[in-house]
Amino acid sequence: MEPALRKPIPAPLAPGLYLVATPIGAARDITLRALDTLAAADVLAAEDTRTLRHLMEIHGIALGDRPLVAYHDHNGAQIRPRLLRDLAQGRSIAYASEAGTPLVADPGYQLARAAIAEGHPVHAVPGASAVLAALTVAGLPTDRFLFAGFLPPQTAARRKALEDLSAVPATLVFYESPRRVGETLGDMVSILGSLRGAAVCRELTKRFEETRRGTLADLADHFATQDPRGEVVILVDRAGPAVADPAAVTAALQAALGRLRVREASVEVADRFGLPRRAVYQQALTLVDRTDD
């Protein structure tokens, strides 16, 4: 008989804080290095200890007599000093989000900052991320993107946040509560424009994964009367080039020509409206010729 294969024992971890990405759905999306880190760390900390314990059971990682500490938004101020003491005593700590990559819309941010401030090593153990998974399937440009996290739940604050982001030259990525998807898409139509390309991704890597693509108007209509279930990511394409009102450009040129030379006036107006300088210069010459006539 062939001898049974023995699971290798991971090497001891050097002291420091290890930020461990965990699956956002499918349990097999965890990395081998993440499993090794969870198996070898002196102390385990988690946003949700039940979720981490279940994940470790799935992959056959024993907790043993190691501490498993809950660290989340509500107890961070009380638990951080304990974890920092462990780091100061030369222990290795693995911190895991409930799902996805730590520090991306996650309470681990303050823990990492505190560890860095005290000079402790901080290591990334990368893996699943809802942001990157959504960008992969949305069909929108990925050369430049901005993760904007969760928008404010209040309408006025949400619309103000969208106004601040409206001109960002990048694909916008948001996390959103399934209860507010319809309202948020409606505000996006009003602030960002109905024709922007967008996608709504839900339950990424899970059994009922779905990605719906279209314009913001299309998506707002679809979700106006129904709330999707599960975790939701909304992505919005960058703004297209602005279309200047010809009458406004002419009026601005006429005003500028009253105080500047032709070339200076055309440069000022072209830059103001985001138009090609040569085209505006030719228009300015035409206006000057008409005045001379």
N, C-alpha and C positions, 0 to 999 in steps of 0.2 A: 504493500500500500504506500501511496505517496504521503509523506508527512503533511499535516495540515499547515497551511500558511499562517504564520504568526504576525499579528498586526505590529508594525514597528513602533518602538517606544520613542516619542519625539525627544530631541535633545533639550536639556534645560534651557530656559529662556534667560537672557541677560536681564538685569534689573531695568525697569522702565514701564511706561504706559503703552499698551498695545491696543489700538483702535480697530476692532474687528468688525468687518462688514458681514452681515448675515442675510440670508435669502429674503426677498420681498414676496415670495410665494412658494415656488417649488423648493423643497428642502434640499434637493440634490444640487442646487446652484451654489452651495457653499464651496469655498476653495479648500484644497488640501492644506495649504498653509494656515488657513483659519482653524481647521480642525486640530492641527498640530499645536497652534497657539492656545486654543481652549483646553487642550489636554495637558499642556505643560505649565501654564501660568500658576503662580503661587496664590493669586487672589483673582476671583471672577467678579465683575461688576456688570450690571445689566439694567437697561431701562425697564424691562419687564422680566423678572427672574423666572416666572413660569414659562414664558416663551423660550428663554435660553435653556432652561432645564429640559424642556421637551425636545428642543433641537439636539441637545447633547445626547439624549436617550435614543433618538432616531439613529444617530451616527455612532452609537456605542462608546461614548466618552463618559467615563466615570467621574463624578464630582469628588468622591472620596471624602476626606476630612477637610478639604479646602473650603474657605468661606465663599459664599455666593451673596453678594451685597446688592441690594436694590439702589439704583441711583437714577433719579428722574427729576423733573422740573419742581416737584413739590418738596423734595427732601435734599436737594443738592447742597444747599448751604450747610446743612447739618452733617452730611456724609463726606463732603470733600475733605475736611481736615483729617478724617480717619484714613482715607485713601492716600492723601499726601504723606501721612506718617508712614504708611506701608512703603511708599516709594523711597522715603528718606532712610528707611531701614534696609534698603537693598532688595526689596521684593519686586517681582514682576506682576503687573496687573493687566488682565485682558478685559476691556470694556466693550460691550456689544449693544448696539441699538436693538429696539424691538424688531425692526426690519430695515434692511438697507445699510447704507454707509454712515457711520457715526459722524456727527457734526453737520450733516446736511439736514436741516430742520430737526435738530436733535439736541437733547440736553447735555450731551458730552462736551459741548463747546467750552463751557466754563471750566470743566475739569481739565481739559487739554491746556487751556490758557494758564491755569494755576500751576500745572505741572511744568510747563515751559518756563514760567516766571521763576520757579524755584530751581531751575537748572536740571530737571530730570529728563532723560531721553524719552521721546515720544515717537512711536512707530506706527505707520499705516499698514494694516493688513487688508488690502483692497478686495473688492468683490462686487456684489449686486448693488445697483443704484436705480431707483425708480426714475430719476432724472435722465440718466443715460439710456435706460431701456425705452423710455417714451420717445426720446429723440431718435432712437434707432428705427422705430416703426411709424413715426408720425408722417414721414414724407415731406418734411419741411427742411430748410437749409440748416446745416449743422456746423458750417465753418465758423460761426460766431453765435453764441447763445447767452442769455442771461437767466439764471435761476432766481426767481423773485419770491420763492417760498409761498406762504399762505397770504392771500389778500385779507385786509381787514373785514370782519363780518358785517360791520355797519355800512349801509349804502353810501353815505356821504364820504366816509373815509376811503372806502373801496374805489369810488369814482375818482377821488383825488389821487390815489396811488396809481391808477391807470393813466391819468393825465400826465403824471410825472414820467411814466414809462412809454408814453405814446410815440416818442420820436427816437427811441433807442434803436440803433441800426443792427438789430440782432433778433433771432428767434427768442420769444419770451416763454418761459416755462414756469407754471404755477402748480402748486398743490392746492386742492380744494376739497371741502367737505361735500359729500354727495347731496346733502340737503340744500346746498347753495349753488349748485352748478347752473341751474336755469337762470337765477338772478344774476350771477356773475357774467354769464354769456350775454345777457341782455345789456348789462352795463358796458361790456366790451364793444358791443355793436354801437352803442351811443358814443363812446369815447374814442375807440380805435378805428371805427368804420366797419360797415357791414360786409365789405368785399375782401377783407383780409383773409388769407388762408389760415386754417386752424385745424386742430385735432383734439379730440377728447379720448384719453386712454383710461381704461379702468381695469382693475384686477390683473395687472400685468404679471405674467408667468403663472397665473392661477388657472383653475379649470374653466372659469367663465370669462377669460380675457377677451376684451373687445376694444377695438380702435375705430372711432368714427371720424372721418375726415370731410372737410368741406369749407365753405366760407363761414365766417362768424355768424352771418345771418342764417345760413342753413342749420348750423348747430344750435343756435338760439331757438329757432322754431322747433327743432326736434326735442330739445330738453325743456321747453317751456311748460309742458304739462306732465312731465315725468321726472322723477329723481332716480338717477342710476344708483346701483348698489356697489358697495366696495370702495377701495381706494381709487382716487381719481387724480389724473394729471391733465392739465389743460395747456396746450401749446399754441402760440400765435405767431404767425410769420411777421417779419419786419415790415415797416411801412414802405409802400412804394414811393417813387419820386412824386413830389408835390406838383400838382398842375396849377400853374399860375393863371389868375384871371387876366386876360389880355387888356381889359379896360383898366385894371388896377396898375398893370405894368406901364401902360401909356401915360396914365396920370402921374405916376411916380417919375417917369422920364421927363415929362414936361416940367414938373416942379424942380427936378435936379438940374435941368438945362438952364433954369432961370438963375442959378448961382454957380454952376460949374462949367468947365469946358466939356465938349462932347465926349471925349474919351473918359474923363473922370466921372462924368454923370453916368455913362453906360456901365462902367465898372461897379459903381455904387449900387445901381439898380439890379444888375445881374447877380451880384453877391447877395443882395437882399432877398431876391426871389429864387435863388438857386438855379439861374438860367445860364446858358452859354454866353460868355462875354461877347463873342463875335456877332452872334445874332442880335443881341441888344444894341451893340454898337451900330449895326446896319439900320436898326429901327430908329435909333437916335439921329443918324444922318438924314433919314427920311423926314423926321419931324423938323429938323433944322431947315431942310430945303423947302418944306411947306411954309415955314415961317418967313423965309426970305422972299418967297413968292408973294 
